Amino acid sequence: MSKSQPITQPFTQPSSQPTSTPSGIPVASKGSPSPSHMADLVLQSHEVLVEVRDQTAQVKDKVEDCALSLSVVNAVLAKDTTSGAPLHEVKLAIAENAAIEGKVQECLDELATVNKSLTEEIDVHKNLVDALDLSNAALAESQAMEAESAYNAMHDGPSGLPNVTLFNDQLQIALTQAAQHQRLFAVMFIDLDNFEQINDTHGHAVGDRVLSTLAKRLQALVKAGDTVSRRSGDEFLFLMLDIEDAASAVGFATKINSSLALPVEISGEKISLSASIGIALYPEHGQLAADLLKNADTAMYVAKRRTNSGGWALYEPE
């Protein structure tokens, strides 16, 4: 007579509960775990799911073993009954049959518990995945806001050009590199002539649109490494790197004047402007940022007095 093997590994329910993560942290808790932490929790939850799935398979195997043993016992019991076996042998077979049926019921109870735990852990895992998605979305939004804040801190709102802070940073870099590699560069101070008349005549909204158009023209003239900045109001700064000589800086200033002098059409009306440009060269007109900016500003006023509008002047030490 074949006997079934005893069940030696009772089912152990996983510690994870439907309202907690595998590490015991409530799913809907206050605070915002980092995405990396959330990813770790999702991984832990997945491992628990695998564990519960394996336990389900183990219980099913035990049920199948019990069913096989039960069929063997029933076959023996049927044979003993028909052959007129002694009563005590029949009683032993009946007792073994009842024991196996009890073990089958225990396995079924364990399987029900495992399935319940599996359902709960699936809910936990889904909650964690949803929380991870929310955490990643919040992180992306935070990073986007930080990037926007950093951009706004370094750029002028109306024109979209780098502001003076960013220009000064680029100027310091240019000074360091020029000193190391014996390079020349130019700082230009650009002032729009009689711009206040546009505001007075057409209003500040039109004036802002004119500034925006002229800023785009200046930006279009920037080559790799150069920087154009709105200093304030109708004043701009231009950092021109790696020039060959003063003539190349003057030629570029002339190009700026030509671009800015083109009419700006707004609501069918053409508005024309000119600009006065002062030029200071490194290292001839200064080796410090403050000196270059001051001397370019001085040259700009010389250009404005000299031509009244639409001119340039190279700084000349007194």
HELIX and SHEET records of a PDB file:
HELIX    1   1 PRO A   35  THR A   82  1                                  48    
HELIX    2   2 LEU A   87  ALA A  153  1                                  67    
HELIX    3   3 VAL A  164  HIS A  181  1                                  18    
HELIX    4   4 PHE A  195  HIS A  202  1                                   8    
HELIX    5   5 HIS A  204  ALA A  220  1                                  17    
HELIX    6   6 ALA A  246  ALA A  261  1                                  16    
HELIX    7   7 ALA A  289  THR A  307  1                                  19    
SHEET    1   A 5 THR A 227  SER A 232  0                                        
SHEET    2   A 5 GLU A 235  MET A 240 -1                                        
SHEET    3   A 5 PHE A 185  LEU A 192 -1                                        
SHEET    4   A 5 ALA A 275  TYR A 282 -1                                        
SHEET    5   A 5 TRP A 312  LEU A 314  1                                        
SHEET    1   B 2 VAL A 264  ILE A 266  0                                        
SHEET    2   B 2 GLU A 269  ILE A 271 -1                                        
END                                                                             
